[in-house]
Amino acid sequence: MEKIILKSQNEEELKEMIERSLTLQEDETYRVKILKYPKKILFVNIKGEYEVEIIKKSELENLENKFSKKKKNK
């Protein structure tokens, strides 16, 4: 798994950055985790920080299955 930290003003800009910079194989996808939300204070825009993790689709399915099992147990 690779992890990349990107900064952007909003999620739309983030998606555009990901599409431009990442080349994924057929069995790969990405997951975004918000580290810091973007803020706008008066005339100053502070970019948000996002962690982009490249994972295999099979790993994603395994994680979803584990999460759903934990939910059922509670």
N, C-alpha and C positions, 0 to 999 in steps of 0.2 A: 504494500500500500504506500502510495506517495501522498504527501501532504504539502499543500502550497498555501501560503498566506497572500491574499489579495486585498487591496483597499479600493473602495468605490463609493460613490455618492448614494447609490440605491441598488436594488436587486436587478433592475433592468440593465444597468451599466455593467453589473457583475456578470450577468449571463452573456452579454456581448463580449466581455473580456475572456470568459471561459471558452466561448466558441472560436475566438481568434487564436488563443494561445494553446489550447489543448487539442491533441489528436488522440482520440480513443480508439482502441481496437474493438472488434465486434462484441467481445465478451466483457467489456469494461463499461463502467458508468461512473458518475461522480456524485458525491454527497457534500452538501454545503452546511457548515456550522457557523453560526454568527458569534463572533468573539466580542465585537463592539458595535453597537448600533450607530448609524450615521446621525449627526445632529446638525441643526441649523440654529445658530444663535445670532440674532440681528442680521448682520451682513456677512457673517463668517460661516462657511460650510465646513464641517468636520467630517471627513470620510470615515465610513465604517470599516471594520476589519472582518474578513471572512476567511475561514479555513476550508479549502477545497480538498477533499480526499478522493483519490482515484481508487476504486475497488472493483473487484470482479463481480459480475452479476450473480454468480452462484453464492458468493459471500453475502451479498445483499439479501438474497432469499433466506439464507441461514439465519441472519440477524433478525429478519422480520418474523421468522418462525419462532425464534427464542423469545422475542418480545411478546408475541401473541400468547405463547405458553405461560409466560410470567403473568400476563394480564388475567388469564383464565384462572390461575391459581389463587389470585387475590380475592 
